[in-house]
Amino acid sequence: MTTSERDFADFFVLDSASTLSNLQARRERALLLRAFESSPLSRANFCALKRIEPAALDALLEQARREAPPAPAPPMRRPDAPRRPSPPVRRHSR
């Protein structure tokens, strides 16, 4: 194996390892965001439970929100699909 081949192989291994660690960190941030948004705990109690400083929590949640994929668009109604009937309007007689 030549020097350039060895350098390329080393770069590939390092690049794969760093990509893997980046993906794992991104997944952890996404899980943290989901846990925070669904938690009934106060912010202070959530930070204590996860052993995260409150200032660090803000940064992690902000980054996770930036990395999150956009929400899917609502399904479109076919133009020829029948509309649901509106509920009857109740009129009160006086």
Buried (B, 14 or more C-beta within 10 A) or exposed (E): EEEEEEEEEEEEEEEEEEEEEEEEEBEEBBEBBEEBEEEEEEEEEBBEEBEBEEEEBEEBBEBBEEEEEEEEEEEEEEEEEEEEEEEEEEEEEE
